[in-house]
């Protein structure tokens, strides 16, 4: 009963956060500015939906194949079709029930392929570990290819922390730094006692699971295939973003550098809320505004941020619904032919 209450509160708070972020994104806009955003979205080049759709399918298919590679050392070889169906059903579940998609996709695959759920959960941990590693590398690459912009933006943030709205000297950054140093000293001094707290034990367990997931790579049979599909997944994500920029004339000049920034920081939004609802467009809007010098009202950055989020989300929903419909028929025919 207590677990159900905790889950309910989690869902309510999560979707409450989504609604708040959407409201926060539009709260200062006038009716005229909202009309401008609608107009910018309406005149987008939707012919580009086809290549974006193809890229979306490739990324999801590669994720299914990569997941299958993780199962092979455990003696499991489910069909790629069933693995793909399970992945897509898991995605649309996550849009409705945060964090439930991973459990659902394991249950779906276990049902149709007779694979043990507990072993599948282990592969999910390994998959997430590699995703975190890839995201870290993408962050590094993002800063390396545009070090000047990253430096300028960091200096701007520091300047804002060191001065208030009136331009007067502020000590916010020094206070924050002092707090970080103090907390670090306390954590080190009481590390043994802190280590016995349930939260930190769970955090340590999560870290150990991530490391064991990454280390599981050495037992994989098809290492080259795993790396190839990992590259394809992230390359397709980047390609979908860059094509999204091409859909509006005002952002068509933005290239892979901006795309890398959106991919790296936008991924945080996808983690914070289900499917990135509210959080992803807000983060993307802030990132894109750094590159659009002629968008003082933020109209174009808001429009493109919602396009970049909405198109892949619709693709995911459609593929998820199609997977729900096809998976029983596919397995009915599959069993009939055996």
C-alpha positions as CSV (number, residue, x, y, z in Angstrom):
1,X,0.0,0.0,0.0
2,X,2.8,2.4,1.0
3,X,4.6,1.6,-2.3
4,X,1.5,2.4,-4.3
5,X,1.1,5.8,-2.5
6,X,4.8,6.6,-3.2
7,X,4.4,5.8,-6.9
8,X,1.2,7.9,-7.1
9,X,2.9,10.9,-5.5
10,X,5.9,10.4,-7.8
11,X,3.6,10.4,-10.9
12,X,1.6,13.5,-9.7
13,X,4.8,15.4,-8.9
14,X,6.4,14.5,-12.2
15,X,3.5,15.6,-14.3
16,X,3.1,18.6,-12.1
17,X,6.6,19.5,-13.0
18,X,5.8,19.1,-16.7
19,X,2.9,21.4,-16.4
20,X,4.9,24.0,-14.5
21,X,7.7,24.0,-17.0
22,X,5.3,24.5,-19.9
23,X,3.6,27.3,-18.0
24,X,7.0,28.8,-17.2
25,X,8.1,28.7,-20.8
26,X,5.0,30.7,-22.0
27,X,4.1,32.8,-18.9
28,X,5.7,36.1,-20.1
29,X,4.5,35.9,-23.7
30,X,1.9,38.3,-25.0
31,X,-1.0,37.1,-27.2
32,X,0.8,38.7,-30.2
33,X,4.0,36.8,-29.4
34,X,2.1,33.5,-29.1
35,X,0.5,34.1,-32.5
36,X,4.0,34.7,-33.9
37,X,5.1,31.3,-32.5
38,X,2.1,29.6,-34.0
39,X,2.8,31.2,-37.4
40,X,6.5,30.2,-37.3
41,X,5.4,26.6,-36.6
42,X,2.7,26.6,-39.2
43,X,5.1,27.7,-42.0
44,X,7.7,25.0,-41.2
45,X,8.8,22.7,-44.0
46,X,7.0,19.5,-43.2
47,X,8.5,17.7,-46.2
48,X,11.5,17.1,-43.9
49,X,9.2,14.9,-41.8
50,X,10.0,11.9,-44.0
51,X,13.8,11.9,-43.5
52,X,13.3,12.6,-39.8
53,X,10.9,9.7,-39.6
54,X,13.4,7.4,-41.3
55,X,16.1,8.6,-38.9
56,X,13.8,8.0,-36.0
57,X,13.0,4.4,-37.1
58,X,16.8,3.7,-37.6
59,X,17.6,5.0,-34.1
60,X,14.9,2.8,-32.5
61,X,15.8,-0.2,-34.6
62,X,19.5,0.2,-33.7
63,X,18.6,0.4,-30.0
64,X,16.7,-2.8,-30.3
65,X,19.6,-4.6,-32.1
66,X,22.1,-3.2,-29.5
67,X,19.9,-4.4,-26.7
68,X,19.9,-7.9,-28.3
69,X,23.7,-7.9,-28.3
70,X,23.6,-7.4,-24.5
71,X,21.4,-10.5,-24.2
72,X,23.6,-12.8,-26.2
73,X,26.3,-13.4,-23.4
74,X,23.3,-14.5,-21.2
75,X,22.2,-17.1,-23.7
76,X,19.2,-15.1,-25.0
77,X,18.6,-14.6,-28.7
78,X,15.1,-13.1,-29.1
79,X,13.9,-12.0,-32.6
80,X,14.9,-8.5,-33.5
81,X,11.3,-7.7,-34.4
82,X,10.0,-8.6,-30.9
83,X,12.9,-6.7,-29.4
84,X,12.0,-3.6,-31.5
85,X,8.3,-4.0,-30.6
86,X,9.2,-4.2,-26.9
87,X,11.4,-1.1,-27.1
88,X,8.7,1.0,-28.7
89,X,6.0,-0.2,-26.2
90,X,8.4,0.7,-23.4
91,X,8.8,4.2,-24.9
92,X,5.1,5.1,-25.0
93,X,4.7,3.6,-21.5
94,X,7.3,6.0,-20.3
95,X,5.3,8.9,-21.7
96,X,2.3,7.9,-19.5
97,X,4.0,6.3,-16.5
98,X,7.5,7.6,-15.7
99,X,10.2,4.9,-15.4
100,X,7.7,2.1,-16.0
101,X,8.7,1.7,-19.6
102,X,11.8,-0.3,-18.7
103,X,9.8,-2.8,-16.7
104,X,7.1,-3.1,-19.4
105,X,9.5,-3.7,-22.2
106,X,11.2,-6.5,-20.2
107,X,7.9,-8.0,-19.4
108,X,6.7,-7.8,-23.1
109,X,9.9,-9.5,-24.4
110,X,9.7,-12.1,-21.6
111,X,6.1,-12.9,-22.6
112,X,6.7,-13.5,-26.3
113,X,10.3,-14.9,-26.2
114,X,10.2,-16.8,-22.9
115,X,13.2,-15.0,-21.5
116,X,13.7,-14.5,-17.8
117,X,12.7,-11.0,-16.7
118,X,15.4,-10.7,-14.0
119,X,18.2,-11.2,-16.6
120,X,16.6,-8.7,-18.9
121,X,16.6,-6.1,-16.1
122,X,20.3,-6.6,-15.8
123,X,20.8,-5.8,-19.5
124,X,18.8,-2.6,-19.1
125,X,21.2,-1.5,-16.4
126,X,24.1,-2.2,-18.8
127,X,22.3,-0.3,-21.6
128,X,21.8,2.7,-19.4
129,X,25.4,2.6,-18.3
130,X,26.6,2.9,-21.9
131,X,24.1,5.7,-22.6
132,X,25.5,7.7,-19.7
133,X,29.0,7.1,-20.9
134,X,28.1,8.2,-24.5
135,X,26.3,11.3,-23.1
136,X,29.4,12.2,-21.2
137,X,31.5,11.9,-24.3
138,X,29.0,14.0,-26.3
139,X,29.2,16.8,-23.6
140,X,33.0,16.7,-24.0
141,X,32.8,16.9,-27.8
142,X,30.3,19.7,-27.6
143,X,32.6,21.8,-25.6
144,X,35.7,21.0,-27.7
145,X,34.1,21.9,-31.0
146,X,32.9,25.3,-29.7
147,X,35.2,26.1,-26.9
148,X,34.9,29.9,-27.5
149,X,31.1,29.9,-27.1
150,X,31.3,27.7,-24.1
151,X,33.9,30.0,-22.5
152,X,31.9,33.1,-23.2
153,X,28.7,31.6,-21.9
154,X,30.4,30.4,-18.7
155,X,31.8,33.9,-18.2
156,X,28.3,35.4,-18.7
157,X,26.9,33.1,-16.1
158,X,29.7,34.0,-13.6
159,X,29.1,37.7,-14.3
160,X,25.4,37.3,-13.6
161,X,26.2,35.5,-10.3
162,X,28.6,38.3,-9.4
163,X,26.2,41.2,-10.1
164,X,22.6,41.7,-9.2
165,X,19.9,43.1,-11.6
166,X,21.1,46.7,-10.9
167,X,24.6,45.9,-11.9
168,X,25.9,46.1,-8.3
169,X,28.5,43.7,-6.9
170,X,27.0,40.4,-5.6
171,X,28.7,37.6,-3.6
172,X,26.4,34.8,-4.7
173,X,29.1,32.9,-6.6
174,X,31.5,33.1,-3.5
175,X,28.7,31.9,-1.2
176,X,27.9,29.0,-3.5
177,X,31.6,28.0,-3.8
178,X,32.0,28.2,0.0
179,X,29.0,26.0,0.5
180,X,30.4,23.4,-2.0
181,X,33.7,23.4,-0.2
182,X,32.1,23.1,3.2
183,X,29.8,20.2,2.1
184,X,32.8,18.5,0.5
185,X,34.7,18.7,3.8
186,X,31.8,17.4,5.8
187,X,31.2,14.5,3.4
188,X,34.8,13.5,3.7
189,X,35.0,13.9,7.5
190,X,31.9,11.8,8.1
191,X,32.3,9.5,5.1
192,X,32.1,6.3,7.2
193,X,28.8,7.3,9.0
194,X,27.3,8.7,5.7
195,X,28.2,5.4,4.1
196,X,25.7,3.6,6.4
197,X,22.8,5.9,5.4
198,X,20.3,4.0,3.2
199,X,20.2,6.8,0.5
200,X,24.0,6.7,0.0
201,X,24.1,2.9,0.1
202,X,21.5,3.0,-2.8
203,X,23.6,5.6,-4.6
204,X,26.7,3.5,-4.2
205,X,24.7,0.5,-5.6
206,X,23.6,2.5,-8.6
207,X,27.2,3.5,-9.3
208,X,28.4,-0.1,-9.0
209,X,25.6,-1.3,-11.3
210,X,26.6,1.3,-13.9
211,X,30.3,0.2,-13.7
212,X,29.3,-3.5,-13.9
213,X,27.2,-2.6,-17.0
214,X,30.1,-0.9,-18.7
215,X,32.5,-3.8,-17.8
216,X,30.0,-6.3,-19.3
217,X,31.2,-5.1,-22.7
218,X,34.3,-7.4,-22.4
219,X,31.9,-10.5,-22.4
220,X,30.1,-9.3,-25.5
221,X,30.5,-11.4,-28.7
222,X,29.8,-8.7,-31.3
223,X,31.7,-5.7,-29.9
224,X,32.0,-4.0,-33.3
225,X,28.3,-4.3,-34.0
226,X,27.5,-2.9,-30.5
227,X,29.7,0.1,-31.1
228,X,28.3,0.6,-34.6
229,X,24.7,0.7,-33.4
230,X,25.6,2.9,-30.5
231,X,27.1,5.4,-33.0
232,X,24.1,5.1,-35.2
233,X,21.7,5.8,-32.4
234,X,23.4,9.1,-31.4
235,X,24.1,10.1,-35.0
236,X,20.4,9.7,-35.9
237,X,19.5,11.8,-32.8
238,X,21.9,14.5,-34.0
239,X,20.6,14.3,-37.6
240,X,17.0,14.7,-36.5
241,X,17.9,17.8,-34.6
242,X,19.8,19.4,-37.5
243,X,17.0,18.5,-40.0
244,X,14.6,20.1,-37.5
245,X,16.7,23.3,-37.8
246,X,16.2,23.2,-41.6
247,X,12.4,23.1,-41.2
248,X,12.3,26.9,-40.4
249,X,14.2,29.4,-42.6
250,X,15.3,31.5,-39.6
251,X,17.2,28.5,-38.1
252,X,18.3,26.8,-41.3
253,X,21.8,28.3,-40.8
254,X,22.3,26.3,-37.6
255,X,24.5,23.3,-38.0
256,X,25.9,20.3,-36.2
257,X,27.6,22.5,-33.5
258,X,24.3,23.8,-32.3
259,X,22.9,20.3,-32.8
260,X,25.5,18.9,-30.4
261,X,24.6,21.5,-27.8
262,X,20.9,20.6,-28.1
263,X,21.6,16.9,-28.1
264,X,23.8,17.0,-25.0
265,X,21.8,19.5,-22.8
266,X,18.4,18.4,-24.2
267,X,19.1,14.9,-23.0
268,X,19.0,16.2,-19.5
269,X,15.4,17.4,-20.2
270,X,14.5,13.9,-21.4
271,X,15.7,12.5,-18.1
272,X,14.0,15.1,-15.9
273,X,10.4,14.6,-17.2
274,X,8.6,11.8,-19.1
275,X,9.6,12.1,-22.7
276,X,11.1,15.5,-22.0
277,X,7.6,17.1,-21.8
278,X,8.1,20.7,-20.8
279,X,11.7,20.3,-19.8
280,X,13.2,19.5,-23.2
281,X,11.7,22.4,-25.1
282,X,12.6,24.8,-22.3
283,X,16.3,23.7,-22.4
284,X,16.5,23.7,-26.2
285,X,15.0,27.1,-26.3
286,X,17.7,28.4,-24.0
287,X,20.4,26.7,-26.0
288,X,19.2,27.9,-29.4
289,X,18.8,31.5,-28.2
290,X,22.6,31.6,-27.7
291,X,23.0,31.1,-31.5
292,X,20.2,33.4,-32.8
293,X,21.3,37.0,-32.4
294,X,18.2,38.3,-34.2
295,X,15.7,36.6,-31.9
296,X,15.3,39.2,-29.2
297,X,11.8,38.1,-28.3
298,X,12.7,34.5,-28.3
299,X,9.9,33.7,-30.8
300,X,12.0,31.5,-33.2
301,X,13.8,29.7,-30.4
302,X,10.5,28.7,-28.8
303,X,9.0,27.6,-32.1
304,X,12.0,25.5,-33.1
305,X,12.3,24.0,-29.6
306,X,8.7,22.7,-29.7
307,X,9.2,21.4,-33.3
308,X,12.3,19.5,-32.4
309,X,10.6,17.9,-29.4
310,X,7.2,17.3,-31.0
311,X,8.2,15.5,-34.2
312,X,10.3,12.7,-32.7
313,X,7.7,12.4,-29.9
314,X,4.9,11.9,-32.4
315,X,7.1,9.3,-34.3
316,X,7.7,7.4,-31.0
317,X,3.9,7.4,-30.2
318,X,3.0,6.2,-33.7
319,X,5.7,3.4,-33.7
320,X,4.6,2.5,-30.1
321,X,0.9,2.1,-31.1
322,X,1.9,0.2,-34.3
323,X,4.1,-2.1,-32.1
324,X,1.2,-2.8,-29.7
325,X,-1.0,-3.8,-32.7
326,X,1.5,-5.9,-34.6
327,X,3.3,-7.8,-31.8
328,X,0.4,-10.3,-31.1
329,X,-0.1,-10.9,-34.8
330,X,3.6,-11.3,-35.5
331,X,3.9,-13.9,-32.7
332,X,0.7,-15.7,-33.7
333,X,2.1,-16.2,-37.2
334,X,5.5,-17.0,-35.8
335,X,4.1,-19.8,-33.6
336,X,1.9,-21.1,-36.3
337,X,4.8,-21.6,-38.6
338,X,6.8,-23.5,-36.0
